[in-house]
Amino acid sequence: ILTFHNVCSVPSSFQLTGIPGLESLHIWLSIPFGSMYLVAVVGNMTILAVVRVERSLHQPMYFFLCMLAVIDLVLSTSTMPKLLGIFWFGAGDIGLDACLSQMFLIHCFATVESGIFLAMAFDRYIAICNPLHHTMVLSNAVVGRIGLAALLRGVLYIGPLPLMIRLRLPLYKTRIISHSYCEHMAVVTLTCGDSRVNSVYGLSIGFLVLILDSLAIAASYVMIFRAVMGLATPEARLKTLGTCGSHICAILIFYVPIAVSSLIHRFGHHVPLPVHTLLANFYLLIPPILNPIVYAVRTKQIRERLLQILKIETKLR
């Protein structure tokens, strides 16, 4: 018992290491990470501003896009300022409750984002397969309720993760987290005591969200493709599929990094630790950067409105 108490303690705070193994490069790493965070914030704020100003964009697809923008801002802001603090000032210290809050925000909003992608697939399905009832089925109130349901699902699924750590596992082997943010498994592996329940629950929720959502999205796209193939001309098919292009790109941008990161985390034991951590950061940074770019480039109304704003600004100058 004595040795147990000598090894395990109740920490009031943790020490995040940033990118373990690359400490000497932290100041240089801050340049790409800082730039990417700035691009993500400006890009998503621009999407929110354009949709708010442009009345023709007050449609379900763009309301869902605004929800994505808010989620991306939360995801990147819950990790990047702290990471830049570690890079610039070595400020890796984080309180236990702050660490668990960060863990909740990251995993909760990644789950919410997955739910919004599912809602967007449903929106495209209705718009293409049942266009006459699109505005009736997906009214503004329904869109709001879907967004709320996605948020509640995230809270219900992820809420138990930090609570189980707080209530079941108060003792820790060390207060040093070899990661740049409080990722669930990175914290659980430091705990003393039986953490199997936490690990199994975390894995189950991850697979449940990823697999069920991606299967439902795939099913909606199978039905969309069947409806598109029934159209008379190749031009009509291409035009209809074009409306899904941005959504398919955004889905791939979101799910592929998560899938790669999860697979490497579970099976890539020979992969160096800095690669693990960099990948885990990229999957929180890549969607917030690329989503606004994909939608701004591929969506005619957003593109035109942006160009209009830029023209007005240059004229004013």
Secondary structure as the mmCIF struct_conf table of DSSP 4:
data_model
#
loop_
_struct_conf.conf_type_id
_struct_conf.id
_struct_conf.beg_label_comp_id
_struct_conf.beg_label_asym_id
_struct_conf.beg_label_seq_id
_struct_conf.end_label_comp_id
_struct_conf.end_label_asym_id
_struct_conf.end_label_seq_id
HELX_RH_AL_P HELX_RH_AL_P1 LEU A 2 VAL A 7
STRN STRN1 SER A 9 SER A 9
BEND BEND1 SER A 12 SER A 12
STRN STRN2 SER A 13 LEU A 16
BEND BEND2 GLY A 18 ILE A 19
TURN_TY1_P TURN_TY1_P1 PRO A 20 GLY A 21
HELX_RH_3T_P HELX_RH_3T_P1 GLU A 23 LEU A 25
HELX_RH_AL_P HELX_RH_AL_P2 HIS A 26 VAL A 53
HELX_RH_3T_P HELX_RH_3T_P2 ARG A 55 LEU A 57
BEND BEND3 GLN A 59 GLN A 59
HELX_RH_AL_P HELX_RH_AL_P3 PRO A 60 THR A 77
TURN_TY1_P TURN_TY1_P2 SER A 78 THR A 79
HELX_RH_AL_P HELX_RH_AL_P4 MET A 80 PHE A 89
STRN STRN3 ASP A 93 GLY A 95
HELX_RH_AL_P HELX_RH_AL_P5 LEU A 96 CYS A 129
BEND BEND4 ASN A 130 ASN A 130
HELX_RH_3T_P HELX_RH_3T_P3 PRO A 131 HIS A 133
HELX_RH_AL_P HELX_RH_AL_P6 HIS A 134 VAL A 137
TURN_TY1_P TURN_TY1_P3 LEU A 138 LEU A 138
HELX_RH_AL_P HELX_RH_AL_P7 ASN A 140 ILE A 158
TURN_TY1_P TURN_TY1_P4 GLY A 159 GLY A 159
HELX_RH_AL_P HELX_RH_AL_P8 PRO A 160 ARG A 168
STRN STRN4 TYR A 172 TYR A 172
BEND BEND5 LYS A 173 LYS A 173
BEND BEND6 ARG A 175 ARG A 175
STRN STRN5 ILE A 176 ILE A 177
BEND BEND7 SER A 178 TYR A 181
HELX_RH_AL_P HELX_RH_AL_P9 HIS A 184 VAL A 188
TURN_TY1_P TURN_TY1_P5 THR A 189 LEU A 190
STRN STRN6 THR A 191 THR A 191
BEND BEND8 CYS A 192 GLY A 193
HELX_RH_AL_P HELX_RH_AL_P10 ARG A 196 MET A 229
TURN_TY1_P TURN_TY1_P6 GLY A 230 GLY A 230
BEND BEND9 LEU A 231 THR A 233
HELX_RH_AL_P HELX_RH_AL_P11 PRO A 234 PHE A 267
TURN_TY1_P TURN_TY1_P7 HIS A 269 HIS A 270
BEND BEND10 VAL A 271 VAL A 271
HELX_RH_AL_P HELX_RH_AL_P12 LEU A 273 ARG A 298
HELX_RH_AL_P HELX_RH_AL_P13 LYS A 300 LEU A 316
#
